[in-house]
Structures are given as structure tokens and as C-alpha cells.
Amino acid sequence: MAASTVLYEPSNEGIATITINRPAVRNAVNHATSLKLAEAFQDFENDASQRVCIFTGAGTNFCAGYDLHEVAGSSTGEVAVGRVDRVNGALGPMGPSRMQLSKPVIAAISGHAVAGGLELSLLADLRVADTTAVFGVFCRRFGVPLIDGGTADLVSAHYSAHDASSLEDALRFEFERGALVVAEESVQGAKRFGKGAGRGGKFEKGKL
């Protein structure tokens, strides 16, 4: 049986993990995967036993954006959008990136988080990046804009990271500020944040 393209793993500690599981394509998201991602985040939102979610990608990359092989193989060249989700909004091409969740999400980022993958990282309240992380809007090279809320969310991430000199630096700055706490690889480090390490105790969305 083929492995699921999205893994949702609750824990006894109340820290759930959602993993994009398509490492062969750098965790690029196709339509089926986008729906599974949205379902996983809905499960986390509805699960009262889970307080914090760690969002990551399998293998060495977070997410390389939307799967362009699927777009190239469609009859119209378009990405299916427009399904209404149950968490205050509509699903976009990447799935949950426009969701407004009531509980905190931490993105644990290794490798590429680019194009739609960058937009997915902005779903998180906090991004913990290791030294391999690469953020970028590579889709602009082909005249494709960010269409899943990323344009607005990037500005928000920039200002929330104080006086960084660029949007990419702003995202990296969050890692620099947390380096003394997150001395491990990204997922385990993010779990430490989820338990309250370095955040003044209990980790809550309202404190971010």
C-alpha cells in the first residue's frame, strides 16, 4: 500500500505533527495532497487533546510549491480552487494556507520552502528553520505570482520580525532569535518551543 502523502500524528504530550510526505518531488503539493493537508489541519483544530501543531516536510525539504507536473497534465492548465473549508475561509491551491486556526502552528523548515511552499510556511505562527533552509518566491521567474495569501502574509512576517533588511532575512531572523533554545534539528527544536521553552512558559497563540 502506498504511503499517505500527508501524515497527521497526534501525541500524548498534546503536540501534533503534520508532515507533507512527497519527498521524491521535494514535497510539492498536488490537488489531492492539498485536500489531505486541509483535512489534517481540520483534524488538529477539532482535536481538543492537541494544543500545538508542528508542520514539516518529509526528507530534506519543507515544500517546493505546487506540483507543476499536475498543472502541465491538466486539460486547462489551471489549478482547482474554491472549496469552502470549515475554518473561516476558502481552500486555495495549496490547501490550508488561508485557514485561520485557533491553536498555534510551528513550521519546522529544512531545505526549500519556496513558491507555494513559502505560503504554506506562513500559515504557521512561528517558523523554526535549520541552516539548510531556503525561502524564495521562485515562481516569479515564470511570471506566476503568489496566489494563496502569500503577498499579504509575507509583509506581516516581515514586520513581526522587527527590522530585518529583507523579507527573506525577516524569516531567517526568527531562527536567529531562537538559536539559544533551538539547538537541535528543526522538528525537535520546534517541539521544545511547543512545550514552552524560551517563550515564558505555556505556548499559546495569543502570546505570539
C-alpha positions, 0 to 999 in steps of 0.5 A, a space after each residue: 500500500 502506498 504511503 499517505 502523502 500527508 501524515 497527521 500524528 497526534 501525541 500524548 504530550 498534546 503536540 501534533 505533527 503534520 508532515 507533507 510526505 512527497 519527498 521524491 518531488 521535494 514535497 510539492 503539493 498536488 490537488 489531492 495532497 492539498 485536500 489531505 493537508 486541509 483535512 489534517 489541519 481540520 483534524 488538529 483544530 477539532 482535536 481538543 487533546 492537541 494544543 500545538 501543531 508542528 508542520 514539516 516536510 518529509 526528507 530534506 525539504 519543507 515544500 517546493 510549491 505546487 506540483 507543476 507536473 499536475 498543472 502541465 497534465 491538466 486539460 486547462 492548465 489551471 489549478 482547482 480552487 474554491 472549496 469552502 473549508 470549515 475554518 473561516 475561509 476558502 481552500 486555495 491551491 495549496 490547501 490550508 494556507 488561508 485557514 485561520 486556526 485557533 491553536 498555534 502552528 510551528 513550521 519546522 523548515 529544512 531545505 526549500 520552502 519556496 513558491 507555494 511552499 513559502 505560503 504554506 510556511 506562513 500559515 504557521 505562527 512561528 517558523 523554526 528553520 535549520 541552516 539548510 533552509 531556503 525561502 524564495 518566491 521562485 515562481 516569479 521567474 515564470 511570471 506566476 505570482 503568489 496566489 494563496 495569501 502569500 503577498 499579504 502574509 509575507 509583509 506581516 512576517 516581515 514586520 513581526 520580525 522587527 527590522 530585518 533588511 529583507 523579507 527573506 532575512 525577516 524569516 531567517 531572523 526568527 531562527 536567529 532569535 531562537 538559536 539559544 533554545 533551538 539547538 537541535 534539528 528543526 522538528 525537535 527544536 520546534 517541539 521544545 518551543 511547543 512545550 514552552 521553552 524560551 517563550 515564558 512558559 505555556 505556548 499559546 497563540 495569543 502570546 505570539 
